[in-house]
Amino acid sequence: MASVHESLYFNPMMTNGVVHANVFGIKDWVTPYKISVLALLYEMTTSKISLPERRRLNKLILPLQQGPDLTLGQFLKTVEDCCPQTAYAVKLRLHEMADGELKDMEFFFSTLPTPFTAFDSEAYKTSVVGLFMRHMLLAYNKLSFSQVYKLYKSLQQYYHSHYAKPTDRQVDVPVLAADDSDMDLTSTEDTVGDRTDKEELDTPLHENDDAPSRGPLSQKQAEYFLWSLKPAALQDELNNMLKFNPDFAEAHYLNYLNSMRVQDIFISTHSLLHYFDRLILSGSEGKSNGDEGYGRSLRYAALNLASLHCRFGHYQQADLALQEAIRIAQESNDHVCLQHCLSWLYTLEQMKGSDSSVLTEDSVKMAAHFCLPYLASLGIQSLVQQGAIQGKTAHELMDALKDTDILHWKHSLSELIEISLAQTTSIWRMYGKSTMALQQAQLLLNMSSLEPVNFGVQQNNTEAFAVALCHLAELHAEQGLYGAVAEILLHLKEQFPPHTQHAKLWMLCDLKIQFERHMNEGKYHLAEPQVTAIAALNKTEGLYRKAQVLKALNRSTEAYSILQRLQVHCEKTKCTEMIIRVMLSTAELHWESCGFSTALPFLLQALALARQHHLQALASETVLHLAFTQLMLGVPEQALTVLHEAMEPILAHGAVMDKGRALLLTARCQMACFCGSAAASYFSMLNCKERLRDVYYLQAQLYRSLRQTSQCNKCAMLFRLLDQELQSPAAPISMRL
């Protein structure tokens, strides 16, 4: 199940789960590349383009607008792949401006569609294209004449560098900002020109045409750039940055986040402490207990430290840091920080295995009181997770999740929408509704927010996405579709490399699928090495599968000892699913050693527990065990009655193995009930001894296959007596009606 606490980590640029722009003075920039994008948008709004080409170009708009600046060659090739005609028109438009005069660029900006009047085109003011055009027009109109001239020269350089020889290429002229806070519109042209010339001198040379532009990045461009870098490459960049700027607080925080990606506790702790140390130094002029300054930094420093220890399982250190954060927040009367602390308090109790439902309910009430929808929704999702473990009905949990989804869509909390869908998938899977689980997983994977947002950059690297894909892999494995499983796991390995935070999810999933496949094929020597690897990731799962291997190898005493220890541990941790599975395995050991009658108490207790917690899949599996036990005890009629109850959910939601076992067991019970006793009674009424001899022969064969020795010997004796009495060879049964 997708864990809720992953979303509680404090982000200095986030308030109530909403990331705010312009925190560090992000500006809109006019660049030669963005002029090229504007030319593309102009051609799309004025030219006639076929519907397939228009669709391909529409998919390209958002990555081009929000991605990093591309060279002209990269840009034209990207557009040409979608629509060669439009790419040629854009090239001509840029040629007119670059080889013309300044007035040609001025004329181009004057002819752009106005977002406030273009109601019937893509440039409408509320559309993605309209917002982009509006930002660019506002930024361009704020430029002074000197800056416009510099922009025109940079456009010429941008265009001609694409056609120049490699040795003739010059550096791209840096782009110009247009922001009220950072540009002095009353300054003289000479001052602006001097500043721009200095920026030109400081710009490094490009090595080749494929190198991206090094101009200023918007917030979205910076985010995509950071996500696209591998942890090692990003670490090299950060190390170089901090070497010359050791007091750059934001770089230390980014270093902390990058270290968390690779689960490096030492560097992540070191960087987190350095971040808040630098933040306190930079804000030392603020009040110590106010909303600004180092008082607020101290509160959130302790809170982040608590979350860090929580993630690595250091519960004692996390509790001490959390108490410190609560104390400072109370002194400062910071209710928002106290709500974050309360959220981590119930999360910490939950991770320890304690019942934290009361604390969670209090957190939800207080978050709603202070209008903190992000924390309120997290609390409700945590309550749903606890309710599923405690055995609440599915409709109660789904109603609660429906209420949180309303909050998510109302406040555009896309991250929590993903967690909600992943939790719904896990709940349906736990309750044995594989069809519903498959539907919810597909819904999450097809969300528009998870589509590619840039060239090679994906947003689908969250824990919820990993959980959904792991469920899909296990569901396909249950149906024997191992080819599809391999493709899903390959994608998981690419999206979540082994050193990253959520890689443990697919590693455990992969090992469990391999183990079950080897056990089904009877290759116990291949399944045994998987046990050690599973135990390294999850000790409980490892012990359970070790007992399964030992049982398959007829080492019953060792398997029974492990199952007993495992049951005691699961009862302490209230792991109901594993308790039921342990009881079923214990019953199977009793079949082989003590007899079938001693297995009944374990099966009845497991069935009651599964029904109490609404675990339909485990309840159906328990019914199969119970029916087989009844068949072995000589009461196939009762076994068949019990089987009819479980047959429908098994055929609708069960794995291929469960379907096969259920159908085979039903056939055996039907043969034991009707093929013997009913036919024998009819032939006895007619004193048809030849037919009775055939019936006793078939019954002896059936009881022999069922390992019921006494019944087999009885039927064999009756067959021998009739055979001696008739003194004639029996005709082949297959040749007689």
N, C-alpha and C positions, 0 to 999 in steps of 0.2 A: 504494500500500500504506500502511496506517495506520502512522504513525511511532510507535515505542515511546518515544522520548525525551521526548515531551510529558508523560508521567506521572512524570518524575523530579524535577520542580520541588519544592523544599522548601516545606512548609507548616508553620508553627509549631504548628498544632493537629492535626498528623497524625504518627502513629508507625507505621511499617511499613504505610502505606497505609490505616490505620484512623483515622477522625476521632473524637476523644474528646469527649464532652459535658462540660459543667460545667468547661471550662477556665478561663473567666472568671467562675465562680460563677453559672451560669444557674440560675434558680429555676422552680418550678411556680407558676403564678398562678391564683387564683380570680377570675374576672371575670363581670360580668353576661352577657356574650356566651357564656361557657362554661357558665353555668347554663342558658342557652337550648339549647345543644348537649346538655347532660345531660337536659333535658326532652324533646328529640327522641329521644334514645336510650331514655329511659324509655317513651315512647309506642310505640317500635318493639318493645320487649321485652314489653309488656303488651297491646297492641292487635292485632286481627286485620287484616292488610294483605294485599291481593292480591299474587300472586307477581311480576307485572311491576313494580308500585309498589315492592315490597320490593327488587327488584334495582336499581332506580334510586336508592333511598335508600342502599343498601349502597355504591354507587359514590360517593355524596356524602359518606360518613362521613369518610374520610381527609382530603380537602381542607378540610372544615369544622373538623376537629380541629387540623390542622397549619397551616392558613392564618392570615392576620391576622384580628383581631377585626373583625366586620362590625357595621353598625348593625342594629337590629331589623327595619327595613324590608327591607334587603338579605337578611337571614337568612330571614325569612318568605317573601319572594318566591322565593328559591332552593328552599326546601322545598316551596312550593306548586306549583312547576313539576313536581315529582316526584310529589307526593301531596297534593292539596288537603285531604283528610280529616285527615291527620296534621298538616298546618300549622295547621288550625283547632284541633285538640286541644292543640298546643303553645301556641298563643295563649291558650287558656283556662287552661292550667296557669300560664303567666306572669302572667295577669290575677289569678288566685287569690292568688299570692304578692305581687304589686306592690300590689294594692288591699286586701290583707288585713293581717295583722300579722306580726311577726317569727317567731312560732311556726309560721306557715304555711311559711316558708322552711326552718325547722328540720325540720318534718315531712316536707318534700319530700326533704331529704338523708337522713333516716332511712328512707324508703321505697325508696331506690335499691337495685337488685339488688346483692348483695355478690359481687364477682368470684371469691371463693374458694368460693362455694357454688352459683353459677349454672352448672352443668355443661352444661345443655341449651339455653342461649341464647347470644346474641351477646356477653353480658357475662362470658364465661368469662375467667379470670385471664390466660391466655396470648394472648387475642385482642386486636386493636387496640382494640375497645370496652372490654374488661375492663381493659387497662392504663390507658386514659384515665380510666375511672371510679375506678380505684384511686388514681391520682395526685390527682384532684380531691378524693376523700374524705379522703385523708391531709392534703392542703393545708387543707381546710376544718376538719378536726378540730384542727389546730394553731393556729387563730385564737383570739385572746382574745375576751371578750364585746364589748369596745369595737370590735374589728375586725369581728366578725360584724355588729354594728349598722351600722358604716360600709358593709359590703358590702350589707346590706339596703337602706340608703338609696340606694346607687349603683344597685341593681337597680330601685328605684322610678323613679329619674331616667332610667335606660336605657329603661324601658318607656313612661313617660309622655311622654318627648321624641319618641317616634314619632308620638303623636297630637296633640301640641301644635302651635300655629301657629309658623311660622318665627321670628317675633319673640319668642315665649315660650320657645324652646328654650334650655336651659342646657347647660353643659359636662357631659360624662360624668364622674362621680366616678372617680378613678383606682382601679385594682384593687389588691388586697392580696396581698402575698407570703406564702408559707408555706414557709420553708426554715430548717432548724436553724441554719445558719451565719449567716444574716442577720437572724433575728428573735429578740429577747430575750423568751422566754416568761414570764420572771419579772418583767418590767417592769410598772409600774402602768398602769392603763387610761388615766390622764390623759396620761402620756407618749406612749403610742401614739396617742392621739387628737390630741395636738398635732402629732405628726409627720405624721399623715394629713391634718390640716387644712392644714399647710404645703404638702403635695403638691398638694392641691386648688387652692390659690392659685396654684401655679406652672404649672398645666395650662393650655395655650392654649385659646381658644374655638374650637369647630367653626364652619366657615362655612356648611355645609349638611348635609343628612341623608345625602348620599352619601359624605361624607368618612369614611375609616376611623378606627377608634379609635386614639388615640395612647398607649394603655397600654403597659406593658412587654411586650417580645416574648421568646418562647422562642428557642432556637437555631435550630430548624427554621423558625419564623416569620421570623426575621431573614434566614436564607439565602434563602428564597423572595422576601422583599422585595427583597433586593439583586439577585437574578437577574431580577426583573421590571422593574427600572429600566433604561432605556436608558443607554448610557455617558455621554451628555451630561448627562442629569438626575442621574445618580449623581455625576458630577464636580462639578456645582453644589452638591449636598448636602455633598460632602467639602470643597470649598473653603470653604463657610460654617462647617463644623465645625472645620477647621484654623485658620480665621481667629481663633477665640476659644480654641482648644485646640491651639497649635502643638506641644506636647510629647506629644500623644496618639499613641503608637507604632502602635497597631493601625489607626488611620485612615490613617497613612502607608502601611502595608502594603496596605490596601485600595485606596488611590490607585495604588499600584504595579501591582496586579492589573488595575485598570480601565484603566490606560494601556497595559498589555500587550494588552488586548482590541482596542484601536484602533491597535496597532503604533506607539506614540509612544515612541521610544527615549529621548529626552531626559527627559521627565517620569517615565518608569518608572525610569530609573537614579537620578534625583534623589530620587524617593520611596523607593526601596529603601535608599539610603544613609541617608536621614533616619530610616527605620524602625529600622535597627540602631543608629544613633547614639542615638536615644531609648531603645531597649531596653537598651543598655549603661548609659546614665545611670540608668535606673530600677533596674537590677540591679547597681549598682556595689559593693554590699556583699558580693557573692559573691566566690569565689576566682577569680583570673585564669585558672587552668588546670583548674578543676574542672568538675563536671557542671552546676553552676548558675552564675549570674552572667554577666559580660560575656565570659568566656573562651569559653563555648559560643556566644554571640552572634557573636563574631568569626569562629569557624569557619564557621558557617552563613551569615554575611554574605558571606564570600569565595566560598563555594559557590554562593550565589544569584547573585552577580555573574558568576560563570563561566557559569552557565546562561543568564543574560540575554544575554551576549555570544554564546553559542552560538546562541541563537534568531535573532539578527540577523546571523549569519554572520561575526562578528568573532573568528576562530579564534585569532589571536595573543594578543589581550587575554584571551580565555577561558582559554587555556592558562596564562597568567601568574597569573590569579586562582585557577585550579584548583591550581596548584603551591603557592600561598600557603595555600589551605585544607588541603591535604595536610600541609604542614609544621606548621601549628598543631594539626591533629588528632593527628599523631604525637607532638608534645610533650605533648598532653593525654591520650594513650593512649585516644582515643575511637574504638573499633572501628566503631561504627555510622556515624559521620561519614566514616570512611575508606572504608566500603563505598559510601556515596553518592558519594564522590569517585571511586572506581574505576568505578562505573557511568557517571559523566559522562566519565571518561577514555576508556573504549572508545566511548562515544557520540561524543565529539569526534573520535577517530580515524576512526570510520566516516563522519562528516560531511565529513571532509577527503578521503575516498576511499581511505584506507589499509585494509589487512586487519587487523581488530581481533578476529578470532575467538579468538585465544589469550587476550587480555585479558578477553573476554566469558566464556570458560569459567572463568577464574580467579575472576571476579566471582560467577558462579553457585555455585561450590564454597564460597567464603567466605561468601556470603549464607546458604547452607544450613547452614554450620557455626555461624553466629551466630543461627540461627533467625529469619531475615528473609525471610519468604515473598514479600513484595511485590517486593523487589529481585531475589530468585531468579527469580521468574516473569518479570519484565521482561528479565532476562538471557537466559532461554530463548527468549522471544519474539524478542529481537534476534538470537539464533543462528538461529532459523527464518527470519527475514528475510534474513540473510546466506546461509543455505543455499539459499533460493529463487533468489537472484541467481547463486550458484555452480553451479546445475544439479543440486541434489539431487532425488531422486525424490519424487513427491507423497506416497507412503505413509510415507516417513521423516519428512517434515515434519508430516504429520497425526498420527503417533504422538507426536511431541514436543509438539504443541499439546494433544493429549488429556491428557498428563501434567500440563501447566500448568493445564488446565481443572479437574482434580481439586483442585489447590491453590486455585484461585479460588473454587470452590464451598465448599470446606472452611473458608476464612477469610473468605468473603463479600466478596471483592474484585470488586465489580460493574463497576468501571471497567475492570479488566483482562479481564473476560469480554467486554465490548464490543470492546476492542482485539483480542482473540483471534478473535472472529467476523469483524471487519473484515479482519484479516489472512488468515483462511481464504478469505474472498470474493476478495481480491486474488490469492491463490495459485492458486485454481481458474481465475480469469480469465486469469492469465498463462499457465497451462498449457493454455488453450484449452477448458476445460470450462465453457461458459457456463451450462448447466443447473444444475450444482452451485453455481456462483457466485451465480446467482439465488436458489437455495434458502437459502444462507447469509445473503445480504443480507436476505431476507424474515424469517429467524429473528431477526436482530438488530433489525429494525424492529418486531417483534412482542413483544419482551421487555417484561415487566411493569414493569421499572424505567424504561422510556422513556414510560410513559403520562403524561397530564397529571396533575400533582400539585396544581394549584391553578387558580384561575380565570385562564386566559391564561398561566400559567407552565408552561414545559416543561423537562424535563431532557434532552431529546434535542438538545443543542447541543454535543456533543463532537465531536472530530475523527473518531472511529470512525463516528459517525452520518453525518457529511458524506461520508466515503469510501464508505460503503454506498450512499447515495443517488446519488452520482456514478456508481458502477458500474451502478446500476439505470437511470439516464438513458442511459448509453452502450449498455447491452444493448437497451433499447427502441429507440434510434436505429438500431442495427444491423438490427433487424427492420422498420424503416420506420414505427414507431409514434410519429410526431412529436407527435401530440396528447398522448399520455401523457408524452412527454419535456418538453413545455412545462409540464405540471402539476407534475412533479417539480422542475424548475428554479425554478418560481415559489415552491414551498415552500422550497427551498434559499435563495432570495434573502430570503424573509421570516425564516427561522430564522437565517441567517448574513448579516447586512447587509454591504455592500461594505467597510466600514471595520473589520470584525472580523477576528479572527486566522485563521480557517479559510475565509474567503471566497475565497481564491486557488484553492482546490480546485474549487469550482463555476464560477468564472470561466473557468478553463482548460478544464474539461469543456464548458461552453457554447460556447466559441469553437471547440473541436475538432469538436463536432457540427455547428455551422454551416458550418465549412470543408468537412467531408466531404459535407454535403448539397449545397453549391454545386458541388463538384467532380463529384459524381454527376450533377447536372443539367446539367453543361457550362457553368455560369455562372462562368467563370474571372475575369471582371471583378469579381464580387462576392466571390469567394474571396480575391483578392489583398489587400484591406484587412485581412482577418482575420490575415494572416501577421504583421504588425507587432504586433498586440495579443497574439498567442500568444508571440512572441519576448520581449515585455516580461515575461511570466510564466514562461516556460521557454525559454531560449535554444536548447537542443538541438531541441525540438519546432518552434520557429520556423524554424530553418535547414532542417529536413527538409521542412516544408511549403512553404517558399520554393522549394526544388528541385522539388517536385511541380508548383507553378504554372508555373515556368519551363519544365519539360518539356512541360507541356500547351500552352504558348504557342510551342512549337518553338524555344525558345532553349536548345538542347542544350549548347552550350559552357559557358554560365554555370551551368547546372544540374549539369553534370559537375564543374566546379570546386568548387562548394559541397558536393557529395556526397563528394568526395575529402577535403576539410577535415573534414567531419563524421565520416567513418569514422576518421580519425586521432584525433580527440578522443574518440570512443566507445571506441576500443581502449584509450586511456589510462585512461578512467573505468570500463572493463569493463561497458559497457552493451550486453549481448548482444542484446537485442530490437532496439535501434536499429541495431546493426551489420547484422543480418539484413535489416532493412527498407532500409537503404542499399544493400546488395548487390542486392536485388531491383530497386530503382530504377535502379541502374547497369546491370543486365542489360537493362532496358527501353530505356535509351538506346542500348545496343549493337544492339538490334533495328533501331532506326531509322537508325543510322549505319554501323556496321561489319559488320553481318550477324548472323545467328542463331548461327553456330558460335562466335563470340567471346564470346557470352553464357553458354555452357555452363559454363566454369570458375567464374564468379560464382555460378551457380545451384547447382552441386554443392557448393561451399564453404558456401553459406547453408544447404542442406539438411542437411549434416553437422553444422553448428553448432546448428541447431534441434533435431535429434534428440539431440544430445549433452546439451542442456539441457532436453529433454523439453517443448519448446514446440510443442504439437500444432497450434495454430492457424497459427503461422508456417510450420511444416513443411508443412501442407496448402496454404497459399498458394504456397509455393515449388514444390510438386509441380505446381500449376496452371501456373506459369511454365515449368517444365521440360517438361511435356506439350505446351504450345503451341509451344515451341521445336522439339521433335521433330516436331510436325506440320508446321511450316514447313520443316523440313529434309527432308521427304518420307518420314518413317518413322512413319505414323499408327498402325501396329500396336503399336510400342513405346510411343507416347504413350497409347494406350488402356490398355495394361497398367499403366502408371504411374498413370493416373487412377483405376483401380479401387481402388488402395490408399488414395487420399485421399477417395474419394466418401462413404464412410460417416461419418467424423468431420465432414466439411463439412455434410452434410445434417442431422446430429444437433446440432451446436454452432455451425455457421458463421453468418455474417451473410447477409442476403438477397442482397446483391451477390455474395458468394462462391458461394452456391447457384446463382444464375443463371448466373454465369460457368462454373461446373463443368458444369452440364447442357448449356449451349450448346457448350462445348468437346468434351464427350463425343459430342454429336450430330455435330459436324463430323468428329471422328475416325472415328466409325462410318460416316459417308457416304464418307469417303475410303478406308476399308478394304474395305467390302463392296459398296456400291452400284455401284462402278465395276468393279474387277478381277474380282470373283466372277461378276457378271452377264455381263460380256464373255466370260469363258472358256466359260460355258455356251452362249451364242449362237454362239460360234466353232465349237464342236463340231458344231453343226447348219448352219453356214454361213448363218445367218439374217442377211443383210446389212441388212435394214430395221431389225431390232431393234438390231443393232450401231451403226447410224447414230444411233439414239436414245440409246444408252449414251454414245457419244462426245460427243453434244451436251450431255448432263447433266454429264459429266465436265468439259467445257470451262467450263460455267457455274460448277461447284463450284470448280475451280482458279482461276477468275477472282475469285470471292468471297474465296478464301484468299490472293490476291495472289501465286500461284505462276505467274509469267508463262510460263516455259519449258514447264511441263506443260500450261498452258492452250493455248499455241500448237500443241503436239504433237497434242492431242485435236482442236483445231479443224481442223488439216490432215487428220487421218484422217476426220473428219466430211465435209470438202469432197470428198475423193477418193471416198468411198462415195456421196455425193449425186450427183456427176457420173456415177458408174458406173450408178446405178439410174435416173437420168433421170426420176424421178417425184417429185411433191411429197410431203413427209412429212406423215402425218396428225398432228393434235395429240396430244401425248403424254398429256395429261390424258384423252383420249377412248379410250385403248387400255389394255388390261390387260397 
